[in-house]
Amino acid sequence: MAKIKVKQVKSRIKRPKDQKLTLDALGLRKLNRVVEHEDTPAIRGMINKVRHLVTIVE
């Protein structure tokens, strides 16, 4: 299965709790960190929920 790299580019400060929990579920706890996940619909949904805080790294 394909891999996808996600990088947190904006702070989680003053964000709703559900968005903070989504970032935690993705493994993003600090700014400018990159994590790699399988490209599944569940992961895509989490990325879509916090798309204003993260970017996809090629």
PQR file of N, CA, C, O and H, with PARSE charges and radii, in Angstrom:
ATOM      1  N   MET A   1       0.841  -1.183   0.000 -0.4000 1.5000
ATOM      2  CA  MET A   1       0.000   0.000   0.000 -0.0000 2.0000
ATOM      3  C   MET A   1       0.885   1.245   0.000  0.5500 1.7000
ATOM      4  O   MET A   1       1.994   1.233   0.535 -0.5500 1.4000
ATOM      5  N   ALA A   2       0.385   2.304  -0.600 -0.4000 1.5000
ATOM      6  CA  ALA A   2       1.142   3.549  -0.714 -0.0000 2.0000
ATOM      7  C   ALA A   2       1.295   4.227   0.639  0.5500 1.7000
ATOM      8  O   ALA A   2       0.462   4.072   1.533 -0.5500 1.4000
ATOM      9  H   ALA A   2      -0.515   2.313  -1.034  0.4000 1.0000
ATOM     10  N   LYS A   3       2.368   4.972   0.764 -0.4000 1.5000
ATOM     11  CA  LYS A   3       2.634   5.728   1.992 -0.0000 2.0000
ATOM     12  C   LYS A   3       2.349   7.201   1.728  0.5500 1.7000
ATOM     13  O   LYS A   3       2.412   7.666   0.590 -0.5500 1.4000
ATOM     14  H   LYS A   3       3.044   5.098   0.038  0.4000 1.0000
ATOM     15  N   ILE A   4       2.033   7.927   2.798 -0.4000 1.5000
ATOM     16  CA  ILE A   4       1.782   9.359   2.706 -0.0000 2.0000
ATOM     17  C   ILE A   4       2.513  10.030   3.864  0.5500 1.7000
ATOM     18  O   ILE A   4       2.439   9.562   5.000 -0.5500 1.4000
ATOM     19  H   ILE A   4       1.982   7.549   3.723  0.4000 1.0000
ATOM     20  N   LYS A   5       3.216  11.124   3.582 -0.4000 1.5000
ATOM     21  CA  LYS A   5       3.932  11.874   4.617 -0.0000 2.0000
ATOM     22  C   LYS A   5       3.161  13.146   4.924  0.5500 1.7000
ATOM     23  O   LYS A   5       2.751  13.876   4.022 -0.5500 1.4000
ATOM     24  H   LYS A   5       3.276  11.504   2.659  0.4000 1.0000
ATOM     25  N   VAL A   6       2.971  13.398   6.210 -0.4000 1.5000
ATOM     26  CA  VAL A   6       2.192  14.555   6.654 -0.0000 2.0000
ATOM     27  C   VAL A   6       3.071  15.402   7.563  0.5500 1.7000
ATOM     28  O   VAL A   6       3.756  14.877   8.440 -0.5500 1.4000
ATOM     29  H   VAL A   6       3.304  12.805   6.943  0.4000 1.0000
ATOM     30  N   LYS A   7       3.047  16.717   7.349 -0.4000 1.5000
ATOM     31  CA  LYS A   7       3.838  17.647   8.144 -0.0000 2.0000
ATOM     32  C   LYS A   7       2.925  18.681   8.778  0.5500 1.7000
ATOM     33  O   LYS A   7       2.070  19.255   8.104 -0.5500 1.4000
ATOM     34  H   LYS A   7       2.490  17.143   6.637  0.4000 1.0000
ATOM     35  N   GLN A   8       3.103  18.923  10.074 -0.4000 1.5000
ATOM     36  CA  GLN A   8       2.331  19.962  10.756 -0.0000 2.0000
ATOM     37  C   GLN A   8       3.007  21.298  10.501  0.5500 1.7000
ATOM     38  O   GLN A   8       4.188  21.466  10.805 -0.5500 1.4000
ATOM     39  H   GLN A   8       3.798  18.457  10.622  0.4000 1.0000
ATOM     40  N   VAL A   9       2.257  22.262   9.937 -0.4000 1.5000
ATOM     41  CA  VAL A   9       2.834  23.549   9.574 -0.0000 2.0000
ATOM     42  C   VAL A   9       2.250  24.713  10.371  0.5500 1.7000
ATOM     43  O   VAL A   9       2.791  25.818  10.327 -0.5500 1.4000
ATOM     44  H   VAL A   9       1.298  22.126   9.689  0.4000 1.0000
ATOM     45  N   LYS A  10       1.164  24.488  11.095 -0.4000 1.5000
ATOM     46  CA  LYS A  10       0.577  25.533  11.926 -0.0000 2.0000
ATOM     47  C   LYS A  10       0.377  25.001  13.334  0.5500 1.7000
ATOM     48  O   LYS A  10       0.251  23.797  13.554 -0.5500 1.4000
ATOM     49  H   LYS A  10       0.724  23.590  11.131  0.4000 1.0000
ATOM     50  N   SER A  11       0.350  25.931  14.280 -0.4000 1.5000
ATOM     51  CA  SER A  11       0.256  25.575  15.683 -0.0000 2.0000
ATOM     52  C   SER A  11      -1.123  25.031  16.042  0.5500 1.7000
ATOM     53  O   SER A  11      -2.123  25.353  15.400 -0.5500 1.4000
ATOM     54  H   SER A  11       0.452  26.909  14.101  0.4000 1.0000
ATOM     55  N   ARG A  12      -1.154  24.198  17.084 -0.4000 1.5000
ATOM     56  CA  ARG A  12      -2.394  23.644  17.591 -0.0000 2.0000
ATOM     57  C   ARG A  12      -2.989  24.501  18.695  0.5500 1.7000
ATOM     58  O   ARG A  12      -4.066  24.191  19.205 -0.5500 1.4000
ATOM     59  H   ARG A  12      -0.342  23.936  17.605  0.4000 1.0000
ATOM     60  N   ILE A  13      -2.304  25.577  19.074 -0.4000 1.5000
ATOM     61  CA  ILE A  13      -2.779  26.452  20.145 -0.0000 2.0000
ATOM     62  C   ILE A  13      -4.088  27.122  19.712  0.5500 1.7000
ATOM     63  O   ILE A  13      -4.217  27.578  18.576 -0.5500 1.4000
ATOM     64  H   ILE A  13      -1.429  25.829  18.661  0.4000 1.0000
ATOM     65  N   LYS A  14      -5.034  27.173  20.615 -0.4000 1.5000
ATOM     66  CA  LYS A  14      -6.368  27.769  20.422 -0.0000 2.0000
ATOM     67  C   LYS A  14      -7.183  27.051  19.352  0.5500 1.7000
ATOM     68  O   LYS A  14      -8.030  27.668  18.706 -0.5500 1.4000
ATOM     69  H   LYS A  14      -4.929  26.804  21.538  0.4000 1.0000
ATOM     70  N   ARG A  15      -6.942  25.767  19.159 -0.4000 1.5000
ATOM     71  CA  ARG A  15      -7.743  24.957  18.245 -0.0000 2.0000
ATOM     72  C   ARG A  15      -8.721  24.132  19.064  0.5500 1.7000
ATOM     73  O   ARG A  15      -8.452  23.848  20.231 -0.5500 1.4000
ATOM     74  H   ARG A  15      -6.254  25.266  19.685  0.4000 1.0000
ATOM     75  N   PRO A  16      -9.848  23.742  18.485 -0.5600 1.5000
ATOM     76  CA  PRO A  16     -10.806  22.900  19.210  0.2800 2.0000
ATOM     77  C   PRO A  16     -10.186  21.568  19.629  0.5500 1.7000
ATOM     78  O   PRO A  16      -9.241  21.081  19.009 -0.5500 1.4000
ATOM     79  N   LYS A  17     -10.734  21.000  20.683 -0.4000 1.5000
ATOM     80  CA  LYS A  17     -10.192  19.766  21.251 -0.0000 2.0000
ATOM     81  C   LYS A  17     -10.199  18.624  20.240  0.5500 1.7000
ATOM     82  O   LYS A  17      -9.262  17.826  20.213 -0.5500 1.4000
ATOM     83  H   LYS A  17     -11.502  21.396  21.186  0.4000 1.0000
ATOM     84  N   ASP A  18     -11.238  18.530  19.408 -0.4000 1.5000
ATOM     85  CA  ASP A  18     -11.284  17.431  18.445 -0.0000 2.0000
ATOM     86  C   ASP A  18     -10.161  17.532  17.418  0.5500 1.7000
ATOM     87  O   ASP A  18      -9.656  16.507  16.960 -0.5500 1.4000
ATOM     88  H   ASP A  18     -12.000  19.178  19.430  0.4000 1.0000
ATOM     89  N   GLN A  19      -9.760  18.748  17.047 -0.4000 1.5000
ATOM     90  CA  GLN A  19      -8.644  18.905  16.117 -0.0000 2.0000
ATOM     91  C   GLN A  19      -7.327  18.534  16.792  0.5500 1.7000
ATOM     92  O   GLN A  19      -6.458  17.941  16.153 -0.5500 1.4000
ATOM     93  H   GLN A  19     -10.170  19.581  17.419  0.4000 1.0000
ATOM     94  N   LYS A  20      -7.163  18.870  18.063 -0.4000 1.5000
ATOM     95  CA  LYS A  20      -5.961  18.490  18.792 -0.0000 2.0000
ATOM     96  C   LYS A  20      -5.864  16.969  18.902  0.5500 1.7000
ATOM     97  O   LYS A  20      -4.784  16.398  18.750 -0.5500 1.4000
ATOM     98  H   LYS A  20      -7.869  19.352  18.582  0.4000 1.0000
ATOM     99  N   LEU A  21      -6.996  16.320  19.165 -0.4000 1.5000
ATOM    100  CA  LEU A  21      -7.004  14.866  19.259 -0.0000 2.0000
ATOM    101  C   LEU A  21      -6.698  14.219  17.912  0.5500 1.7000
ATOM    102  O   LEU A  21      -6.047  13.176  17.855 -0.5500 1.4000
ATOM    103  H   LEU A  21      -7.873  16.784  19.289  0.4000 1.0000
ATOM    104  N   THR A  22      -7.166  14.834  16.834 -0.4000 1.5000
ATOM    105  CA  THR A  22      -6.870  14.313  15.496 -0.0000 2.0000
ATOM    106  C   THR A  22      -5.376  14.418  15.203  0.5500 1.7000
ATOM    107  O   THR A  22      -4.787  13.488  14.651 -0.5500 1.4000
ATOM    108  H   THR A  22      -7.695  15.682  16.881  0.4000 1.0000
ATOM    109  N   LEU A  23      -4.758  15.545  15.568 -0.4000 1.5000
ATOM    110  CA  LEU A  23      -3.314  15.681  15.386 -0.0000 2.0000
ATOM    111  C   LEU A  23      -2.568  14.629  16.203  0.5500 1.7000
ATOM    112  O   LEU A  23      -1.592  14.048  15.729 -0.5500 1.4000
ATOM    113  H   LEU A  23      -5.236  16.300  16.016  0.4000 1.0000
ATOM    114  N   ASP A  24      -3.030  14.384  17.435 -0.4000 1.5000
ATOM    115  CA  ASP A  24      -2.410  13.350  18.263 -0.0000 2.0000
ATOM    116  C   ASP A  24      -2.540  11.979  17.604  0.5500 1.7000
ATOM    117  O   ASP A  24      -1.592  11.193  17.606 -0.5500 1.4000
ATOM    118  H   ASP A  24      -3.823  14.856  17.820  0.4000 1.0000
ATOM    119  N   ALA A  25      -3.709  11.695  17.042 -0.4000 1.5000
ATOM    120  CA  ALA A  25      -3.933  10.402  16.395 -0.0000 2.0000
ATOM    121  C   ALA A  25      -3.027  10.228  15.178  0.5500 1.7000
ATOM    122  O   ALA A  25      -2.620   9.113  14.853 -0.5500 1.4000
ATOM    123  H   ALA A  25      -4.478  12.333  17.040  0.4000 1.0000
ATOM    124  N   LEU A  26      -2.718  11.334  14.511 -0.4000 1.5000
ATOM    125  CA  LEU A  26      -1.801  11.281  13.371 -0.0000 2.0000
ATOM    126  C   LEU A  26      -0.341  11.193  13.823  0.5500 1.7000
ATOM    127  O   LEU A  26       0.543  10.909  13.014 -0.5500 1.4000
ATOM    128  H   LEU A  26      -3.050  12.240  14.775  0.4000 1.0000
ATOM    129  N   GLY A  27      -0.088  11.432  15.101 -0.4000 1.5000
ATOM    130  CA  GLY A  27       1.277  11.384  15.612 -0.0000 2.0000
ATOM    131  C   GLY A  27       1.995  12.708  15.513  0.5500 1.7000
ATOM    132  O   GLY A  27       3.221  12.757  15.619 -0.5500 1.4000
ATOM    133  H   GLY A  27      -0.806  11.663  15.758  0.4000 1.0000
ATOM    134  N   LEU A  28       1.251  13.789  15.312 -0.4000 1.5000
ATOM    135  CA  LEU A  28       1.850  15.120  15.186 -0.0000 2.0000
ATOM    136  C   LEU A  28       1.685  15.863  16.505  0.5500 1.7000
ATOM    137  O   LEU A  28       0.583  16.287  16.853 -0.5500 1.4000
ATOM    138  H   LEU A  28       0.255  13.749  15.227  0.4000 1.0000
ATOM    139  N   ARG A  29       2.781  16.017  17.236 -0.4000 1.5000
ATOM    140  CA  ARG A  29       2.722  16.671  18.533 -0.0000 2.0000
ATOM    141  C   ARG A  29       3.501  17.972  18.586  0.5500 1.7000
ATOM    142  O   ARG A  29       3.305  18.773  19.500 -0.5500 1.4000
ATOM    143  H   ARG A  29       3.676  15.672  16.953  0.4000 1.0000
ATOM    144  N   LYS A  30       4.384  18.196  17.618 -0.4000 1.5000
ATOM    145  CA  LYS A  30       5.161  19.430  17.574 -0.0000 2.0000
ATOM    146  C   LYS A  30       5.163  19.986  16.158  0.5500 1.7000
ATOM    147  O   LYS A  30       4.969  19.253  15.188 -0.5500 1.4000
ATOM    148  H   LYS A  30       4.543  17.545  16.876  0.4000 1.0000
ATOM    149  N   LEU A  31       5.381  21.265  16.057 -0.4000 1.5000
ATOM    150  CA  LEU A  31       5.398  21.958  14.783 -0.0000 2.0000
ATOM    151  C   LEU A  31       6.553  21.458  13.910  0.5500 1.7000
ATOM    152  O   LEU A  31       7.628  21.136  14.417 -0.5500 1.4000
ATOM    153  H   LEU A  31       5.538  21.861  16.845  0.4000 1.0000
ATOM    154  N   ASN A  32       6.327  21.396  12.617 -0.4000 1.5000
ATOM    155  CA  ASN A  32       7.314  20.998  11.605 -0.0000 2.0000
ATOM    156  C   ASN A  32       7.768  19.552  11.717  0.5500 1.7000
ATOM    157  O   ASN A  32       8.820  19.204  11.181 -0.5500 1.4000
ATOM    158  H   ASN A  32       5.454  21.657  12.205  0.4000 1.0000
ATOM    159  N   ARG A  33       7.014  18.706  12.393 -0.4000 1.5000
ATOM    160  CA  ARG A  33       7.329  17.283  12.444 -0.0000 2.0000
ATOM    161  C   ARG A  33       6.663  16.594  11.255  0.5500 1.7000
ATOM    162  O   ARG A  33       5.583  16.987  10.814 -0.5500 1.4000
ATOM    163  H   ARG A  33       6.160  18.989  12.829  0.4000 1.0000
ATOM    164  N   VAL A  34       7.322  15.568  10.753 -0.4000 1.5000
ATOM    165  CA  VAL A  34       6.796  14.797   9.619 -0.0000 2.0000
ATOM    166  C   VAL A  34       6.567  13.364  10.084  0.5500 1.7000
ATOM    167  O   VAL A  34       7.437  12.758  10.709 -0.5500 1.4000
ATOM    168  H   VAL A  34       8.199  15.249  11.111  0.4000 1.0000
ATOM    169  N   VAL A  35       5.393  12.829   9.773 -0.4000 1.5000
ATOM    170  CA  VAL A  35       5.094  11.432  10.066 -0.0000 2.0000
ATOM    171  C   VAL A  35       4.663  10.748   8.775  0.5500 1.7000
ATOM    172  O   VAL A  35       4.187  11.393   7.840 -0.5500 1.4000
ATOM    173  H   VAL A  35       4.686  13.322   9.265  0.4000 1.0000
ATOM    174  N   GLU A  36       4.836   9.435   8.740 -0.4000 1.5000
ATOM    175  CA  GLU A  36       4.487   8.659   7.553 -0.0000 2.0000
ATOM    176  C   GLU A  36       3.412   7.645   7.925  0.5500 1.7000
ATOM    177  O   GLU A  36       3.531   6.937   8.925 -0.5500 1.4000
ATOM    178  H   GLU A  36       5.222   8.911   9.499  0.4000 1.0000
ATOM    179  N   HIS A  37       2.354   7.583   7.104 -0.4000 1.5000
ATOM    180  CA  HIS A  37       1.238   6.675   7.333 -0.0000 2.0000
ATOM    181  C   HIS A  37       0.889   5.959   6.039  0.5500 1.7000
ATOM    182  O   HIS A  37       1.266   6.387   4.948 -0.5500 1.4000
ATOM    183  H   HIS A  37       2.257   8.159   6.291  0.4000 1.0000
ATOM    184  N   GLU A  38       0.160   4.859   6.187 -0.4000 1.5000
ATOM    185  CA  GLU A  38      -0.433   4.206   5.015 -0.0000 2.0000
ATOM    186  C   GLU A  38      -1.512   5.124   4.445  0.5500 1.7000
ATOM    187  O   GLU A  38      -2.203   5.813   5.195 -0.5500 1.4000
ATOM    188  H   GLU A  38      -0.147   4.512   7.074  0.4000 1.0000
ATOM    189  N   ASP A  39      -1.653   5.134   3.148 -0.4000 1.5000
ATOM    190  CA  ASP A  39      -2.649   5.989   2.496 -0.0000 2.0000
ATOM    191  C   ASP A  39      -3.994   5.268   2.481  0.5500 1.7000
ATOM    192  O   ASP A  39      -4.353   4.626   1.494 -0.5500 1.4000
ATOM    193  H   ASP A  39      -1.092   4.575   2.539  0.4000 1.0000
ATOM    194  N   THR A  40      -4.737   5.380   3.591 -0.4000 1.5000
ATOM    195  CA  THR A  40      -6.047   4.752   3.722 -0.0000 2.0000
ATOM    196  C   THR A  40      -7.123   5.824   3.809  0.5500 1.7000
ATOM    197  O   THR A  40      -6.809   6.981   4.090 -0.5500 1.4000
ATOM    198  H   THR A  40      -4.445   5.901   4.392  0.4000 1.0000
ATOM    199  N   PRO A  41      -8.378   5.471   3.577 -0.5600 1.5000
ATOM    200  CA  PRO A  41      -9.460   6.453   3.699  0.2800 2.0000
ATOM    201  C   PRO A  41      -9.564   7.062   5.107  0.5500 1.7000
ATOM    202  O   PRO A  41      -9.920   8.232   5.247 -0.5500 1.4000
ATOM    203  N   ALA A  42      -9.258   6.282   6.138 -0.4000 1.5000
ATOM    204  CA  ALA A  42      -9.323   6.801   7.507 -0.0000 2.0000
ATOM    205  C   ALA A  42      -8.273   7.897   7.724  0.5500 1.7000
ATOM    206  O   ALA A  42      -8.568   8.942   8.303 -0.5500 1.4000
ATOM    207  H   ALA A  42      -8.969   5.331   6.024  0.4000 1.0000
ATOM    208  N   ILE A  43      -7.060   7.649   7.258 -0.4000 1.5000
ATOM    209  CA  ILE A  43      -5.997   8.640   7.394 -0.0000 2.0000
ATOM    210  C   ILE A  43      -6.318   9.869   6.559  0.5500 1.7000
ATOM    211  O   ILE A  43      -6.101  10.995   7.008 -0.5500 1.4000
ATOM    212  H   ILE A  43      -6.821   6.800   6.787  0.4000 1.0000
ATOM    213  N   ARG A  44      -6.832   9.670   5.350 -0.4000 1.5000
ATOM    214  CA  ARG A  44      -7.219  10.796   4.498 -0.0000 2.0000
ATOM    215  C   ARG A  44      -8.294  11.648   5.169  0.5500 1.7000
ATOM    216  O   ARG A  44      -8.270  12.874   5.065 -0.5500 1.4000
ATOM    217  H   ARG A  44      -7.008   8.756   4.986  0.4000 1.0000
ATOM    218  N   GLY A  45      -9.234  11.003   5.856 -0.4000 1.5000
ATOM    219  CA  GLY A  45     -10.272  11.736   6.569 -0.0000 2.0000
ATOM    220  C   GLY A  45      -9.706  12.568   7.700  0.5500 1.7000
ATOM    221  O   GLY A  45     -10.136  13.701   7.913 -0.5500 1.4000
ATOM    222  H   GLY A  45      -9.254  10.007   5.941  0.4000 1.0000
ATOM    223  N   MET A  46      -8.735  12.012   8.437 -0.4000 1.5000
ATOM    224  CA  MET A  46      -8.104  12.770   9.522 -0.0000 2.0000
ATOM    225  C   MET A  46      -7.332  13.966   8.963  0.5500 1.7000
ATOM    226  O   MET A  46      -7.378  15.059   9.527 -0.5500 1.4000
ATOM    227  H   MET A  46      -8.386  11.091   8.264  0.4000 1.0000
ATOM    228  N   ILE A  47      -6.633  13.756   7.866 -0.4000 1.5000
ATOM    229  CA  ILE A  47      -5.886  14.850   7.240 -0.0000 2.0000
ATOM    230  C   ILE A  47      -6.849  15.927   6.759  0.5500 1.7000
ATOM    231  O   ILE A  47      -6.567  17.117   6.895 -0.5500 1.4000
ATOM    232  H   ILE A  47      -6.596  12.869   7.407  0.4000 1.0000
ATOM    233  N   ASN A  48      -7.974  15.521   6.201 -0.4000 1.5000
ATOM    234  CA  ASN A  48      -8.963  16.477   5.716 -0.0000 2.0000
ATOM    235  C   ASN A  48      -9.535  17.316   6.857  0.5500 1.7000
ATOM    236  O   ASN A  48      -9.842  18.494   6.671 -0.5500 1.4000
ATOM    237  H   ASN A  48      -8.203  14.554   6.090  0.4000 1.0000
ATOM    238  N   LYS A  49      -9.677  16.718   8.024 -0.4000 1.5000
ATOM    239  CA  LYS A  49     -10.235  17.436   9.173 -0.0000 2.0000
ATOM    240  C   LYS A  49      -9.309  18.549   9.647  0.5500 1.7000
ATOM    241  O   LYS A  49      -9.781  19.593  10.097 -0.5500 1.4000
ATOM    242  H   LYS A  49      -9.428  15.761   8.175  0.4000 1.0000
ATOM    243  N   VAL A  50      -8.007  18.341   9.554 -0.4000 1.5000
ATOM    244  CA  VAL A  50      -7.043  19.341  10.012 -0.0000 2.0000
ATOM    245  C   VAL A  50      -6.217  19.872   8.841  0.5500 1.7000
ATOM    246  O   VAL A  50      -5.043  20.200   9.011 -0.5500 1.4000
ATOM    247  H   VAL A  50      -7.624  17.492   9.189  0.4000 1.0000
ATOM    248  N   ARG A  51      -6.813  19.957   7.673 -0.4000 1.5000
ATOM    249  CA  ARG A  51      -6.071  20.341   6.470 -0.0000 2.0000
ATOM    250  C   ARG A  51      -5.506  21.757   6.537  0.5500 1.7000
ATOM    251  O   ARG A  51      -4.562  22.073   5.813 -0.5500 1.4000
ATOM    252  H   ARG A  51      -7.767  19.690   7.534  0.4000 1.0000
ATOM    253  N   HIS A  52      -6.063  22.614   7.392 -0.4000 1.5000
ATOM    254  CA  HIS A  52      -5.548  23.971   7.546 -0.0000 2.0000
ATOM    255  C   HIS A  52      -4.322  24.016   8.461  0.5500 1.7000
ATOM    256  O   HIS A  52      -3.675  25.058   8.567 -0.5500 1.4000
ATOM    257  H   HIS A  52      -6.830  22.357   7.980  0.4000 1.0000
ATOM    258  N   LEU A  53      -3.997  22.912   9.119 -0.4000 1.5000
ATOM    259  CA  LEU A  53      -2.848  22.841  10.031 -0.0000 2.0000
ATOM    260  C   LEU A  53      -1.700  22.001   9.491  0.5500 1.7000
ATOM    261  O   LEU A  53      -0.577  22.093   9.986 -0.5500 1.4000
ATOM    262  H   LEU A  53      -4.523  22.066   9.033  0.4000 1.0000
ATOM    263  N   VAL A  54      -1.974  21.182   8.482 -0.4000 1.5000
ATOM    264  CA  VAL A  54      -0.956  20.257   7.968 -0.0000 2.0000
ATOM    265  C   VAL A  54      -0.773  20.419   6.473  0.5500 1.7000
ATOM    266  O   VAL A  54      -1.573  21.059   5.790 -0.5500 1.4000
ATOM    267  H   VAL A  54      -2.887  21.107   8.080  0.4000 1.0000
ATOM    268  N   THR A  55       0.293  19.828   5.988 -0.4000 1.5000
ATOM    269  CA  THR A  55       0.535  19.765   4.543 -0.0000 2.0000
ATOM    270  C   THR A  55       1.058  18.364   4.230  0.5500 1.7000
ATOM    271  O   THR A  55       1.604  17.687   5.101 -0.5500 1.4000
ATOM    272  H   THR A  55       0.944  19.309   6.542  0.4000 1.0000
ATOM    273  N   ILE A  56       0.888  17.943   2.988 -0.4000 1.5000
ATOM    274  CA  ILE A  56       1.384  16.639   2.547 -0.0000 2.0000
ATOM    275  C   ILE A  56       2.729  16.847   1.887  0.5500 1.7000
ATOM    276  O   ILE A  56       2.864  17.664   0.976 -0.5500 1.4000
ATOM    277  H   ILE A  56       0.445  18.494   2.281  0.4000 1.0000
ATOM    278  N   VAL A  57       3.731  16.102   2.351 -0.4000 1.5000
ATOM    279  CA  VAL A  57       5.100  16.214   1.850 -0.0000 2.0000
ATOM    280  C   VAL A  57       5.313  15.140   0.800  0.5500 1.7000
ATOM    281  O   VAL A  57       4.964  13.979   1.011 -0.5500 1.4000
ATOM    282  H   VAL A  57       3.621  15.439   3.091  0.4000 1.0000
ATOM    283  N   GLU A  58       5.870  15.517  -0.298 -0.4000 1.5000
ATOM    284  CA  GLU A  58       6.153  14.569  -1.386 -0.0000 2.0000
ATOM    285  C   GLU A  58       7.498  13.944  -1.208  0.5500 1.7000
ATOM    286  O   GLU A  58       7.909  13.120  -2.025 -0.5500 1.4000
ATOM    287  H   GLU A  58       6.153  16.460  -0.470  0.4000 1.0000
TER
END
